[in-house]
C-alpha cells in the first residue's frame, strides 16, 4: 500500500493539476493524505469536490511546512511513503520506478524537470543543475534531497518522527539524512515530476540560499547536533 503525504496552504492555483496527476498512479487501496494549514482560498473546496475515498483531508493544528507534513505522516498507514508538494505534476511511472528501488533501499530520490509557473521548461534535470547525488556528507554540504522527489519505507518514520521542534531545515533533509545513516538512500536518474519553481515555493532547495557563510556553518552544526541526539535516543 502507498501513502502520499501532501501539505497544502492556499494552493488553489495549481492543486487540481497535481491531485489529478497523483490519483492516476494510485490503486484503490492507496491513500492521498492532505494536511491543510488553514487555507483561506478554495483549496478545501477543490479537494472536497473529488469525493474520492483515497483522499483523506486533515486540518493541521501546528502552522508551518514541517508541522503540516508531520501531521500527514503521522496518519499514513502505507508500506511506502511518498512526499508531495501542492503545485507540481507527477509524471507517468513515478510510483512504479520508486517502489522498484525501495525493494533494495530505505529511501529513494529521483530527478525532475524544473519548470516555471506555466510549465515551460527551465532546467531539463534538477540533478545536473544541483550536482545531486548520494552521500550524507555530500548532502550536508549541499542539499540535494528534494522532498517532492522522495519516497521511503514506512520503517523510516520510526526514527524520523517526531521532528525536533527547532529543526533548522525542511523535513526532507531530516528524513533523508537519517535514512542515509541508518540505511540506504539511492538516487535515480528517472525524472518523476514537473517541479514548478515560482514565487511561492516553500522549499529552500527550490531557490538560492541567502544565508551568510556563518549562518550556513551554524545551521549545519545544529543539524549534526540534532541528528546525534536522535541517534543516541533510538540506539
C-alpha positions as CSV (number, residue, x, y, z in Angstrom):
1,X,0.0,0.0,0.0
2,X,1.2,3.5,-0.8
3,X,0.6,6.7,1.2
4,X,1.1,10.0,-0.5
5,X,1.6,12.8,2.0
6,X,0.9,16.3,0.9
7,X,0.9,19.6,2.8
8,X,-1.4,22.4,1.5
9,X,-1.8,26.1,2.2
10,X,-3.7,28.4,-0.2
11,X,-2.9,26.1,-3.1
12,X,-5.9,26.6,-5.3
13,X,-3.9,27.8,-8.3
14,X,-2.2,24.5,-9.1
15,X,-3.7,22.0,-6.8
16,X,-6.2,20.2,-9.1
17,X,-3.5,19.5,-11.7
18,X,-1.3,17.9,-9.0
19,X,-4.0,15.8,-7.4
20,X,-5.2,14.6,-10.8
21,X,-1.7,13.5,-11.7
22,X,-1.2,11.6,-8.4
23,X,-4.6,9.8,-8.4
24,X,-3.8,8.4,-11.8
25,X,-0.9,6.4,-10.3
26,X,-2.7,5.1,-7.2
27,X,-4.6,1.9,-6.7
28,X,-7.9,1.8,-4.9
29,X,-6.4,0.7,-1.6
30,X,-3.8,3.5,-1.7
31,X,-4.2,6.9,0.1
32,X,-3.5,10.5,-0.5
33,X,-3.3,12.2,2.8
34,X,-3.6,16.0,2.7
35,X,-2.8,18.1,5.7
36,X,-4.1,21.7,5.3
37,X,-2.6,24.5,7.3
38,X,-5.7,26.8,7.5
39,X,-6.2,27.7,3.8
40,X,-8.4,30.7,3.2
41,X,-8.8,30.3,-0.5
42,X,-10.6,27.5,-2.4
43,X,-8.2,24.7,-1.5
44,X,-10.6,22.7,0.6
45,X,-13.5,23.2,-1.8
46,X,-11.3,21.8,-4.6
47,X,-10.4,18.7,-2.5
48,X,-14.0,18.1,-1.3
49,X,-15.3,18.1,-4.9
50,X,-13.3,14.9,-5.6
51,X,-15.5,12.7,-3.4
52,X,-12.7,10.1,-3.7
53,X,-12.2,7.7,-0.8
54,X,-8.5,7.7,-1.3
55,X,-8.2,11.3,-0.3
56,X,-8.1,12.0,3.4
57,X,-8.1,15.6,4.5
58,X,-6.6,16.7,7.8
59,X,-6.7,20.1,9.4
60,X,-3.3,21.0,10.8
61,X,-3.0,22.5,14.3
62,X,0.6,23.4,14.1
63,X,1.3,26.1,11.5
64,X,4.3,25.8,9.2
65,X,5.6,23.5,6.4
66,X,7.3,21.0,8.7
67,X,4.5,20.7,11.1
68,X,2.0,20.3,8.3
69,X,3.9,17.5,6.7
70,X,4.5,15.8,10.0
71,X,0.7,15.8,10.6
72,X,0.2,14.0,7.3
73,X,3.0,11.5,8.0
74,X,1.6,10.6,11.4
75,X,-1.6,9.4,9.8
76,X,0.0,7.5,6.9
77,X,-0.5,3.7,7.0
78,X,1.1,2.7,3.8
79,X,4.2,0.5,3.4
80,X,5.7,3.1,1.1
81,X,5.5,6.8,1.8
82,X,5.7,9.5,-0.9
83,X,6.1,13.2,-0.2
84,X,4.2,15.7,-2.4
85,X,4.0,19.4,-2.8
86,X,0.8,21.1,-3.8
87,X,2.0,22.7,-7.0
88,X,3.9,20.1,-9.1
89,X,2.8,17.5,-11.6
90,X,3.6,13.8,-11.3
91,X,4.9,12.2,-14.5
92,X,3.8,8.7,-15.5
93,X,5.8,5.9,-14.0
94,X,6.9,7.7,-10.8
95,X,5.3,5.4,-8.4
96,X,6.5,2.2,-10.2
97,X,10.1,3.4,-10.5
98,X,10.3,4.4,-6.8
99,X,8.7,1.2,-5.5
100,X,11.1,-0.9,-7.5
101,X,14.1,0.9,-6.0
102,X,12.6,0.6,-2.5
103,X,12.9,-3.2,-2.7
104,X,16.6,-2.7,-2.0
105,X,16.8,0.7,-0.4
106,X,15.2,2.6,2.5
107,X,14.8,5.9,0.6
108,X,14.8,6.9,-3.0
109,X,15.3,10.3,-4.6
110,X,14.5,10.7,-8.3
111,X,15.4,13.5,-10.7
112,X,12.9,16.0,-12.0
113,X,12.3,18.6,-14.8
114,X,12.2,22.1,-13.5
115,X,9.5,24.3,-15.0
116,X,8.0,27.7,-14.4
117,X,4.5,28.5,-13.3
118,X,3.2,28.0,-16.8
119,X,5.1,24.6,-17.2
120,X,7.7,25.9,-19.5
121,X,11.0,24.1,-19.0
122,X,13.7,25.9,-17.1
123,X,16.1,23.1,-16.4
124,X,15.9,19.6,-18.0
125,X,17.5,18.0,-15.0
126,X,17.5,19.2,-11.3
127,X,20.2,16.6,-10.6
128,X,22.5,18.1,-13.2
129,X,21.9,21.6,-12.1
130,X,22.4,20.8,-8.4
131,X,25.1,18.1,-8.8
132,X,22.8,15.9,-6.8
133,X,23.9,12.5,-5.6
134,X,24.1,10.1,-2.7
135,X,26.1,10.5,0.5
136,X,25.3,12.0,3.9
137,X,28.3,14.4,3.9
138,X,27.8,15.4,0.3
139,X,24.2,16.5,1.1
140,X,25.1,18.1,4.3
141,X,27.5,20.4,2.3
142,X,25.0,20.9,-0.5
143,X,21.5,19.6,0.0
144,X,20.2,17.5,-2.9
145,X,17.3,16.0,-1.1
146,X,14.1,17.4,-2.7
147,X,11.1,16.2,-0.8
148,X,8.7,16.2,-3.7
149,X,11.1,13.7,-5.4
150,X,11.4,11.4,-2.4
151,X,9.8,8.1,-1.3
152,X,10.8,5.9,1.6
153,X,9.8,2.8,3.5
154,X,7.5,3.1,6.4
155,X,10.2,1.9,8.9
156,X,12.0,5.2,8.3
157,X,9.2,7.0,10.3
158,X,10.2,5.0,13.4
159,X,13.3,7.1,13.7
160,X,12.4,10.3,11.8
161,X,9.3,11.2,13.8
162,X,8.7,13.3,15.8
163,X,10.6,16.2,14.2
164,X,12.7,18.3,16.5
165,X,10.9,21.5,17.3
166,X,13.9,23.5,16.4
167,X,14.7,21.7,13.1
168,X,16.8,24.2,11.1
169,X,15.9,22.6,7.7
170,X,12.9,21.4,5.8
171,X,11.8,17.9,6.7
172,X,13.1,16.1,3.6
173,X,16.7,16.9,4.7
174,X,16.0,15.5,8.1
175,X,14.3,12.3,6.9
176,X,16.9,11.5,4.2
177,X,19.9,12.3,6.4
178,X,18.7,9.8,9.0
179,X,17.9,7.2,6.3
180,X,21.4,7.7,4.9
181,X,22.9,6.9,8.3
182,X,20.6,4.1,9.4
183,X,20.0,2.5,6.0
184,X,20.4,3.0,2.2
185,X,19.4,6.1,0.1
186,X,19.5,5.7,-3.6
187,X,19.4,8.5,-6.3
188,X,17.9,7.5,-9.6
189,X,18.0,9.5,-12.9
190,X,14.3,8.9,-13.6
191,X,12.5,12.2,-14.0
192,X,9.4,11.7,-11.9
193,X,7.8,15.2,-11.8
194,X,7.5,18.6,-13.3
195,X,8.8,20.7,-10.5
196,X,7.3,24.1,-10.5
197,X,9.6,26.9,-9.5
198,X,7.7,30.1,-8.8
199,X,7.4,33.0,-6.4
200,X,5.5,31.0,-3.7
201,X,7.8,27.9,-3.5
202,X,8.3,26.9,0.1
203,X,11.3,24.6,-0.3
204,X,14.8,26.0,0.5
205,X,16.1,23.7,-2.2
206,X,13.9,25.4,-4.8
207,X,15.7,28.7,-4.5
208,X,19.1,30.2,-4.0
209,X,20.1,30.5,-0.4
210,X,20.5,34.0,1.0
211,X,22.4,32.7,4.1
212,X,25.8,34.1,5.1
213,X,28.7,31.7,5.4
214,X,28.5,31.9,9.2
215,X,24.8,31.1,9.1
216,X,25.4,28.1,6.8
217,X,28.0,26.7,9.1
218,X,25.8,27.3,12.2
219,X,22.8,25.6,10.7
220,X,24.8,22.6,9.6
221,X,26.4,22.3,13.1
222,X,22.9,22.5,14.7
223,X,21.6,19.8,12.3
224,X,24.5,17.5,13.2
225,X,23.8,18.0,16.9
226,X,20.1,17.1,16.4
227,X,21.0,14.0,14.4
228,X,23.4,12.9,17.1
229,X,20.8,13.4,19.8
230,X,18.2,11.3,17.8
231,X,20.7,8.5,17.0
232,X,21.6,8.2,20.7
233,X,17.9,8.1,21.6
234,X,16.9,5.4,19.1
235,X,20.1,3.4,19.5
